[in-house]
């Protein structure tokens, strides 16, 4: 297939996370696989078998002698006289293309797609070789009836050209002259010219390479501005691997029509424009894909869209061997996949997301590592753990004696929904299992108590179970590391442990021999640990408090001096001179510049005079609220004049709490004290503009620096009192309690 001929003006991509990829068991049979959102036990449509996957997905399967239909959930018998082609779930090829039906192991053959293939076809990433893969094949033109895909590119003719630094000489065909492939920014027959490229033009043998798409597994949005000069060619191509073996995504021109082709691991899906491109004119292409759905628009034409029918929905756009895991993560590979093992404090497919861990969540490839119990569990061991599993099998806790899994060990794990504790004192393993299965997705308390050979297991309110280990030995020696949630390698786990999968779910409390273990603070290391959905993630106890999870709620462990259950201190107290809070961040300035401006403040003062609030959004005016000779006074400027509203019918300097609402609306104002009558009488004065208003931009509470100067001598000092609550425009509440970052010489009010 040809590379794109034409000019590319702009390419914009917006992408969000996901993944995918599966191989066929039998390439000679057309089979279907499907993944659906939800859980098997919540009304799945699977006709015979259902298996829960990860990320809230499940897939359907069929019993022996049956094959899954194209809808992904119903089955038909292999030897049945009823052909599946007569079913409503299989369509004509045209319908399949419109619905973006993904067929497992379909092959994307460039020669079958384009009849007028140029003899100058080249690889997108290496002009001296061809690539083949199960999802995308690129073949050269045929010679003497033999497909060139089976022949190596000829290397008999030497390539004599000197193409300069970064350039490459290539002979694509024995009948052609050698040519230079120049690096970006160079041009000419020998790459001797420097070129400033603004809108790149491609000649059919050109290409640009970019880093692999990051986080584009579920969601991709692409906009292209281009001017094609031929009716066939590739706009862009990206995939799981450089040789396109695996998942891929391609946008291309085929006989003038724009086609989007992509493979999530279960076959190629196609979305094709209904109109052809305009040659030698600028065209606009918009492409959007989200999981199963994709739509394409050429210029101002119709949105062509399609949806897959119950098949895998996520594409992998990376090759872990080439894209290293970030922040010290390690790439763990297998024959079929690769995963980044992220250090503590990071998550994401490439460990690119920084996480403030509060309540750890384990995903099946996670673990936390601690100092082993050693001799602390010789004759007696008692531990409690609070957990919320989301899978029926998984290793929760493990500590052993030898690195090969033999010798003493203790393990707590889930097996088919039952909690089980296993241990070996050196003369054979003992097993104790819970009386009943535990429910998934809910918090449970598990306690294990072992004295000598006797072990007792208690789960929630179930009756305890107990067992005696075989043999005569009574001591347990555990010198190796203790693991929570899984292990880095199951080779170090005793073969007596009856699960070989890591725990999936959340753990919020571990107590060993009467001591609560700080799960995160004492961890020596770990991998792929994320946050569990829990209120503690929002840090409700503030910067100085510790959030202690208690099932679905929490309590705050506060330092001395805090007054309430959320570790909050008392309201700020102001001493009158050089004592204030100052807010000048963008949100506050935006609120102050609004018109009308609504201010609601709760305060108590004992002095008859002082500045309570000073507001300046930086637009050349101000608004203030203060006490003058015992009266509450609102001032603000409009068109160079100062508007004054005086409220003297309510005493507010009595050292009692009062709430005041002040509203400025253009050139008028309203002042309300303690939900009393609104006062609107106002007068106009000429302000003494002695200083620049830009010097005191923002919101000052309780006073301000150089109050007499900056308030134009209206106030000589701030208030002596407290402010407990301050709200702007009914919904923007300022944090006045924990004020360490914005306060100056501020104390704590006695409540």
JOSUL-V187616 format. One record per backbone hydrogen bond with DSSP energy under -0.5 kcal/mol. CO is the residue of the C=O (numbers start at 1). NH is the residue of the N-H. E is the energy in kcal/mol with one decimal. If there is no record, write none. Layout:
BEGIN
co=(CO CO)
nh=(NH NH)
e=(E E)
END
This chain:
BEGIN
co=(2 4 4 5 5 6 7 7 10 12 14 16 16 26 29 31 36 39 40 49 51 54 56 57 58 59 61 63 65 67 69 72 73 74 76 77 81 83 84 87 92 93 94 95 96 97 101 102 103 107 108 108 109 110 118 126 131 135 137 140 143 145 146 147 148 158 161 164 168 170 173 179 180 181 183 185 187 188 193 195 196 198 200 202 204 213 217 218 219 220 221 222 223 224 225 225 226 227 228 231 233 234 236 238 241 244 244 247 248 249 250 251 251 252 253 254 256 257 258 259 259 260 261 262 263 264 267 269 271 275 277 278 283 284 285 286 287 288 289 290 292 293 294 295 296 297 297 298 302 303 304 306 308 315 319 319 322 326 330 330 331 332 337 339 340 341 342 343 345 347 348 349 350 352 353 355 359 360 361 362 364 367 368 369 369 370 373 374 374 375 378 379 381 382 383 384 385 385 386 386 387 388 389 392 394 395 396 397 398 399 400 402 406 408 409 410 411 412 412 413 414 415 417 418 419 420 421 422 423 424 428 430 432 439 444 444 445 446 447 448 449 450 451 453 454 455 456 457 458 459 465 467 476 478 481 482 483 484 485 489 490 494 501 503 504 504 505 506 509 510 511 512 514 515 516 517 518 520 525 527 528 530 534 535 536 539 542 545 546 546 547 548 550 553 555 556 557 559 564 568 568 571 572 573 574 576 580 581 583 585 586 587 588 589 591 597 597 598 599 600 601 602 602 603 604 605 608 610 611 612 613 614 615 616 622 623 624 625 625 626 627 628 630 631 631 632 633 634 635 636 638 641 641 642 643 644 645 646 647 650 652 658 659 660 661 662 663 663 664 664 665 668 670 671 672 673 678 679 683 685 685 687 688 692 693 694 698 698 699 700 701 702 704 706 707 708 709 711 716 717 719 719 720 720 721 722 723 725 726 727 728 728 729 731 732 732 734 737 739 739 742 744 747)
nh=(234 6 204 229 230 202 9 227 225 223 221 218 219 29 31 104 58 42 44 61 59 57 38 53 36 51 49 66 78 76 72 60 47 69 67 80 83 86 87 90 96 97 98 99 101 100 103 104 106 109 110 137 113 114 121 129 138 108 110 148 146 147 143 150 151 160 163 167 181 179 176 170 182 168 186 195 193 191 187 197 198 200 8 6 3 215 315 291 16 289 14 287 12 285 9 10 283 7 280 256 253 4 251 249 244 135 246 240 263 238 261 235 236 259 233 257 277 254 273 252 261 271 250 269 248 21 264 262 260 258 279 281 226 299 224 297 222 295 220 293 308 290 306 288 304 286 299 301 304 305 296 294 310 317 322 323 324 329 332 341 333 339 334 332 342 330 528 346 355 353 351 340 326 354 347 357 532 507 530 505 502 527 484 524 525 482 376 377 478 378 476 452 450 513 448 511 387 446 508 509 444 506 441 417 414 503 485 412 483 410 480 405 402 401 424 399 422 396 397 420 394 418 438 415 434 413 432 411 430 409 425 423 421 442 387 446 460 385 458 383 456 381 454 469 451 467 449 465 447 462 457 455 478 374 400 370 398 368 503 492 493 497 395 364 390 391 362 388 386 517 384 515 516 512 518 519 522 523 369 367 530 361 537 538 539 542 545 547 548 557 549 555 553 550 548 558 546 562 567 563 564 749 723 747 721 718 744 701 699 589 590 591 592 593 594 599 664 729 662 727 660 724 725 658 722 655 630 627 719 702 625 700 623 698 637 615 635 612 613 633 610 631 652 628 633 647 626 645 624 643 641 638 643 685 636 683 634 648 632 652 605 603 674 601 672 599 665 670 596 597 668 665 663 679 661 676 680 671 644 642 687 689 690 695 696 697 616 700 583 614 581 719 707 710 711 713 712 714 708 611 576 721 606 607 574 604 572 602 734 600 731 732 731 733 728 734 736 739 742 743 582 580 573)
e=(-1.0 -0.5 -1.0 -2.4 -0.7 -3.8 -0.6 -3.2 -2.0 -2.3 -2.1 -1.1 -1.4 -1.4 -1.0 -0.9 -2.3 -1.6 -1.0 -1.9 -2.5 -0.8 -3.3 -3.1 -3.5 -2.7 -2.1 -1.9 -2.7 -2.0 -1.6 -0.5 -2.8 -3.3 -2.4 -1.3 -0.7 -1.7 -1.5 -1.1 -2.5 -2.1 -2.1 -2.1 -2.1 -0.9 -0.7 -0.5 -1.6 -0.9 -0.6 -2.5 -1.1 -1.8 -0.7 -1.3 -1.4 -0.6 -1.2 -0.6 -1.9 -0.6 -1.6 -1.7 -1.5 -0.7 -0.8 -1.6 -3.4 -2.2 -2.1 -2.6 -0.6 -2.2 -1.9 -2.7 -2.7 -1.0 -2.1 -0.8 -0.6 -0.5 -3.1 -2.2 -1.0 -0.5 -1.9 -3.2 -1.9 -2.9 -2.6 -3.0 -2.2 -2.5 -2.9 -1.3 -3.3 -2.0 -3.5 -2.7 -3.5 -1.5 -2.2 -2.9 -1.6 -0.6 -1.0 -3.1 -2.4 -2.4 -2.9 -2.2 -1.8 -2.9 -1.8 -1.9 -2.5 -2.8 -2.8 -2.5 -0.6 -2.1 -3.2 -2.8 -1.2 -0.8 -0.6 -1.8 -3.1 -0.6 -0.7 -1.4 -2.3 -4.0 -2.6 -2.4 -2.7 -2.7 -2.7 -2.3 -1.2 -2.5 -2.1 -2.4 -3.1 -2.5 -0.5 -2.6 -0.8 -0.6 -2.8 -1.8 -0.8 -0.6 -2.8 -2.0 -0.8 -1.8 -0.7 -3.6 -0.6 -2.5 -2.8 -3.3 -0.8 -2.0 -1.8 -1.6 -3.0 -2.7 -1.2 -0.6 -2.5 -0.5 -2.6 -1.1 -3.2 -1.7 -2.0 -2.1 -0.6 -2.2 -2.6 -3.2 -1.1 -1.9 -2.4 -0.6 -1.7 -1.4 -1.8 -2.7 -3.5 -4.3 -2.8 -2.8 -0.5 -2.8 -2.2 -1.1 -2.7 -2.1 -3.8 -2.5 -2.8 -1.3 -3.2 -2.4 -3.1 -2.2 -1.7 -1.3 -0.5 -1.6 -2.2 -2.0 -2.7 -2.2 -2.2 -2.6 -2.0 -1.9 -2.6 -2.8 -2.7 -2.4 -2.2 -2.8 -3.0 -1.2 -0.7 -1.8 -2.7 -0.7 -2.2 -0.5 -2.9 -2.5 -2.8 -2.5 -2.7 -2.6 -1.9 -2.0 -2.3 -2.0 -2.4 -2.6 -2.9 -2.6 -3.4 -2.4 -0.5 -3.2 -0.6 -2.9 -2.2 -2.1 -1.0 -1.7 -1.1 -1.7 -2.1 -1.0 -2.7 -0.8 -3.5 -2.8 -2.3 -3.1 -2.8 -1.9 -0.5 -2.5 -0.6 -1.0 -2.3 -0.7 -2.8 -1.6 -0.6 -2.8 -1.8 -1.3 -1.8 -1.6 -0.5 -0.5 -0.6 -3.1 -0.6 -2.0 -2.2 -2.5 -3.3 -0.8 -2.3 -1.3 -1.6 -2.5 -1.1 -3.5 -1.4 -2.5 -1.1 -3.1 -2.2 -2.4 -2.9 -2.2 -2.4 -2.0 -2.4 -1.5 -1.1 -0.5 -2.5 -3.4 -2.8 -2.8 -2.9 -2.1 -1.2 -2.8 -2.5 -2.9 -2.8 -2.6 -1.3 -3.1 -2.3 -3.0 -2.1 -3.7 -1.8 -3.1 -2.4 -1.8 -2.7 -3.1 -2.0 -1.7 -0.5 -2.6 -0.5 -3.4 -2.1 -2.7 -3.0 -3.5 -1.9 -2.6 -0.6 -3.0 -1.8 -2.4 -3.1 -0.6 -2.3 -0.5 -0.7 -2.5 -3.4 -2.5 -2.8 -2.9 -0.5 -2.2 -0.7 -2.4 -2.2 -2.7 -2.5 -2.4 -2.9 -1.8 -0.6 -1.8 -2.9 -2.7 -0.7 -1.5 -2.1 -1.4 -1.3 -0.8 -2.2 -0.5 -2.7 -2.2 -2.0 -1.0 -0.8 -2.8 -1.7 -3.3 -1.4 -1.6 -0.6 -1.8 -0.8 -0.6 -1.6 -0.6 -3.3 -2.1 -0.7 -2.4 -2.3 -2.6 -0.9 -2.2 -0.9 -0.9 -2.9 -0.5 -1.1 -1.4 -1.0 -1.8 -2.1 -1.9 -1.8)
END
